[in-house]
Amino acid sequence: MAVCETCGNDYDMAFEVHAQGAVHTFDCFQCAIEAMAPICEHCGTKVIGHGVQSGEHWYCCAHCAREEGTKGIVDRVMAGTSA
């Protein structure tokens, strides 16, 4: 069994996440998200999807990035438009 690094539960179905040269152990996805998901710098929500990044800043969506002054980020482009 392995101990979850977020909640401390000693669980026989714990899993490891290998990221950026480190190994993390969790008992559920909720604990993994709590520990590892970046936080949107505008609204404070956990970014559990792709999110958007501007330099070293993370946002949950293009709207939040624009609210913080980032230019040029959109949620989608029209079909046939090159990025």
N, C-alpha and C positions, 0 to 999 in steps of 0.2 A: 504494500500500500504506500501511497505517497500523500504528503501534506500540501494542501492548497496554500499558496503564498498570499492569497487575499484574505480568506476567512479562517484558515487554520484547520479545516476539516481533513481528517485522515481518511482517505477514500480509496477503495480498491479499483475504481474506474477513472481515476485522475488521468490527466493527459498533459503532455509537454508542448509548449510553444517555443520554437527556436526562432529568434529574431535578433538581428544586429549583433550577432556573436554571443548572445546570452541564451540560456535555457530557463524557461519559466514553467512552473507546475500549477495547474488549476484543477478544481473538481467540477467546474461547469463553465459554460460560455459566459454567463453573467459575471463571474469573478474575473475571467480573462478580459472582458470588456472594461470592467471597472479599473483594472490595473493598467491596461495597455492602450486603450483608445485615447487618441488626442482629444482635446476639448476645443470646441469652436471658440475662437477668440472674440467673437461678437456676441453670441447669444448664450454661450456656456454649455451647450448640449454636447454629449459625447458623440464623436464622429465615428459611427460604426459602419458606414458605407465608404465609398471612395472619397467623398469630401472634395475640397479643393485646397490647393496649397499655393501661396504667394510668397516666394522666398522661403523664410523659415516659419511663416505663419500658416496656421491651419484653420479652415472654416468648414461648416457643415454643408454650405451651398454657395452658389455664386452671389445670391442676394446679400448674405452676411459679409462676404468678401468686399463687395461694392460699398456696403455701409461703412466699412473700415477704411475706405479710400483706394482699394485695389481697382485698377482699370483693366478692361479687356476680358474679364472672366464672365462667361455666360454659361447657363445651364445646358443649352443645346444650340446648334447652328442649323440653319435651314438645309434641307437635302440639296446636294449639288454644290454646296458652298465649301470651298477648301479652307482648312484651318490654318 
